[in-house]
């Protein structure tokens, strides 16, 4: 691809990401950052040293597959970490294995906005019929809390069962529908994600079988 089409593609991707994330920027009262808060690199290194307790409980031999930061035109939205267990993960069939996606938020966001944006992305990716997507939206609205800077939301994939959610390692609910898990986690792990760079980082240290599609 020559430079002009590449720039056009990058611009289109950035605009798509901006459109998807715009509803998230509905702030609740901000929490001041700690005076001596560590830099991004130090936070990442410290958090990567061991999995959160919710992940340890959910996964056997939990280990970090990859991590990255989602930014919106320079604004840091959250740090994302993908934890996998002893069974590993196949990127092309990610919902078939247990794993956990942990998001540490860097700004205050409304839970309803997080649910609505997740619904919009699930619809864009073509998962579920309208009735099922509406049911998922209502379930997510009932689970996702408003988050403040430093809060973590962890989603645990339970193959064939659904997704369990945790806020700062405390259970906040589950969506017990096996079709919801691939739809929800596709927002980050499907090749059609609007954040392909983040997807690549999340899968950076995964043990995929030779030739498995990334």
C-alpha positions in Angstrom: 0.0 0.0 0.0 1.5 3.4 -1.0 1.5 6.3 1.4 -1.7 8.1 0.3 -4.0 5.1 0.6 -2.3 4.2 3.9 -2.9 7.7 5.3 -6.5 7.6 4.1 -7.0 4.2 5.8 -5.4 5.5 9.0 -7.6 8.6 9.0 -10.8 6.5 8.5 -9.8 4.2 11.3 -9.1 7.1 13.7 -12.5 8.7 12.8 -14.3 5.4 13.4 -12.5 5.0 16.8 -13.5 8.6 17.7 -17.1 8.0 16.8 -17.2 4.8 18.9 -15.6 6.4 21.9 -17.3 9.7 21.9 -20.3 8.5 24.0 -17.8 7.3 26.6 -16.6 10.8 27.3 -19.6 11.7 29.4 -17.7 12.4 32.6 -18.8 11.9 36.2 -17.0 14.0 38.8 -13.2 13.5 38.3 -11.0 12.1 41.0 -7.7 14.0 41.3 -4.6 12.0 40.5 -2.2 11.1 43.3 0.5 13.7 43.7 3.3 11.2 43.1 1.5 8.9 40.7 3.9 6.7 38.7 4.4 7.1 34.9 2.5 4.9 32.5 5.5 2.6 32.1 5.9 2.1 35.8 2.2 1.4 36.3 2.3 -1.1 33.5 5.3 -2.9 34.9 3.8 -3.1 38.4 0.4 -4.3 37.2 2.0 -6.9 34.9 3.9 -8.5 37.7 1.0 -10.6 38.9 -2.7 -11.1 37.9 -5.5 -9.5 39.8 -7.2 -11.8 42.4 -10.4 -12.1 40.2 -8.2 -13.5 37.4 -6.3 -15.9 39.7 -9.7 -17.3 40.9 -11.0 -17.7 37.4 -8.0 -19.1 35.5 -5.6 -21.9 36.1 -1.9 -20.8 35.8 -2.9 -17.3 34.8 -0.3 -15.4 32.7 -0.2 -12.2 30.8 -0.7 -12.6 27.0 -0.4 -8.9 26.2 -1.2 -5.3 27.2 -1.7 -2.0 25.7 -3.2 1.5 26.1 -6.3 2.8 24.3 -6.0 6.5 23.5 -8.6 8.7 21.8 -6.8 11.5 19.9 -4.1 11.6 22.6 -6.5 11.1 25.6 -5.7 8.0 27.6 -8.9 6.1 28.1 -7.7 2.8 29.7 -5.0 0.3 30.0 -6.0 -3.2 28.8 -4.5 -6.5 29.8 -5.4 -9.9 28.4 -4.8 -12.8 30.8 -4.9 -16.4 29.7 -4.8 -19.8 31.5 -3.1 -23.1 31.1 -5.1 -23.9 28.0 -3.7 -20.9 26.1 -5.8 -19.1 23.5 -6.5 -19.4 19.7 -7.0 -15.9 18.3 -9.3 -17.3 15.6 -11.5 -19.1 18.2 -10.9 -16.9 21.3 -14.2 -17.6 22.9 -13.5 -21.4 23.1 -10.9 -20.9 25.9 -11.2 -19.3 29.4 -9.5 -15.9 29.6 -9.9 -12.5 31.3 -9.7 -9.0 29.8 -8.8 -6.4 32.5 -9.4 -2.7 31.8 -8.0 -0.1 34.1 -9.7 3.2 33.4 -7.8 6.5 33.2 -10.8 8.8 33.3 -14.3 8.9 34.8 -17.0 7.4 32.6 -20.7 6.6 32.9 -21.6 3.0 33.1 -24.6 3.5 30.7 -22.3 5.0 28.1 -19.9 2.0 28.4 -22.9 -0.3 27.9 -24.3 1.7 24.9 -20.9 1.9 23.2 -20.4 -1.9 23.7 -23.8 -2.5 22.2 -23.0 -0.3 19.2 -19.8 -2.1 18.5 -21.5 -5.5 18.9 -24.0 -4.4 16.3 -21.4 -3.1 14.0 -19.6 -6.4 14.1 -22.8 -8.2 13.2 -23.3 -10.4 16.3 -26.8 -11.4 17.4 -30.2 -10.4 16.1 -31.8 -7.1 17.2 -33.8 -8.7 20.0 -30.8 -10.5 21.5 -28.6 -7.3 21.2 -31.3 -5.3 23.0 -31.4 -7.9 25.8 -27.6 -7.8 26.1 -27.7 -4.0 26.3 -30.2 -4.1 29.2 -28.1 -6.7 31.0 -24.9 -4.6 30.5 -26.7 -1.5 31.8 -27.6 -3.4 34.9 -24.0 -4.5 35.5 -21.6 -1.8 34.3 -21.0 0.8 37.0 -19.8 4.4 36.6 -16.0 4.3 36.8 -13.5 6.7 38.1 -9.8 7.0 37.4 -8.0 3.9 38.6 -11.1 1.7 38.6 -10.7 -1.7 36.9 -13.4 -3.7 35.1 -12.5 -7.3 34.4 -14.5 -9.6 32.1 -13.9 -13.3 32.4 -14.8 -15.6 29.5 -16.5 -18.8 30.6 -16.7 -21.0 27.5 -20.1 -22.2 26.7 -21.6 -20.2 29.5 -21.1 -16.5 29.2 -19.2 -13.7 30.9 -18.6 -12.8 34.5 -17.7 -9.2 35.4 -15.7 -7.7 38.3 -15.1 -4.2 39.5 -11.8 -3.9 41.4 -11.9 -7.7 41.9 -15.5 -7.7 43.4 -18.2 -9.5 41.4 -20.7 -7.2 39.8 -22.7 -9.7 37.8 -22.8 -12.1 34.9 -24.4 -12.4 31.5 -25.2 -16.1 31.2 -25.5 -16.4 27.4 -22.9 -18.4 25.5 -23.5 -16.2 22.4 -22.7 -13.0 24.4 -19.1 -13.9 25.1 -17.8 -13.9 21.5 -19.9 -10.9 20.7 -18.6 -8.8 23.6 -14.9 -9.8 23.4 -14.9 -9.3 19.7 -14.8 -5.6 20.4 -11.1 -6.1 21.3 -10.1 -9.4 19.8 -11.9 -9.7 16.4 -9.7 -8.8 13.4 -12.4 -6.1 12.5 -11.9 -4.2 15.8 -11.6 -0.5 15.5 -8.4 -0.6 17.6 -6.2 -3.1 15.6 -3.1 -1.8 17.2 -4.4 -2.6 20.7 -5.5 -6.1 19.5 -2.0 -6.8 18.3 -0.6 -5.8 21.7 -3.1 -7.9 23.6 -2.1 -11.0 21.5 1.6 -10.2 21.5 2.7 -13.0 23.7 0.1 -15.6 23.1 1.0 -19.2 22.3 -1.0 -19.7 19.1 -0.5 -22.9 17.1 1.7 -22.4 14.0 -0.1 -20.7 11.2 -3.1 -19.6 13.3 -4.6 -16.4 12.0 -3.8 -13.3 14.0 
